[in-house]
Amino acid sequence: MVNFSDEKEIDAQITVLASYDDLIKIEVFDKDSSSIFLKLEMTREQFINATMNRLGNTDVKYASIRNIEILGKTMEMKSFEFELPEGSSYKDEKIALKLVKEKCPDGSKDVNVFDIQQGVAIMS
């Protein structure tokens, strides 16, 4: 195997799906970040050329990459409990979200690396 200076090893899975419309769809999934980062679509002819005929640099019909900034990172989810200001009702989600963003109860900064929707559950 060739090692490149910017190469990073990840724990990955691959899915190869053949459809009736002459397309082969390939997705590569990073197990650590739980995200698909590479999608390819190939015709059957392109797929056969790439795999059976051992033709290097075979063209594909469609290719896209995404989420490369989070590859190999692990998503952590934490629950925090803190007191709402006196007089707040149990429906004051905006106040709770503001308090969480200002400072987490453990002193850590709230960082949304995975760009997921964050929510608040208000327990009474």
PyMOL commands that set and color helices and strands:
alter all, ss='L'
color gray80, all
select helices_A, chain A and resi 44-51+68-70+93-102
alter helices_A, ss='H'
color red, helices_A
select strands_A, chain A and resi 12-18+23-30+35-43+62-65
alter strands_A, ss='S'
color yellow, strands_A
deselect
rebuild
show_as cartoon
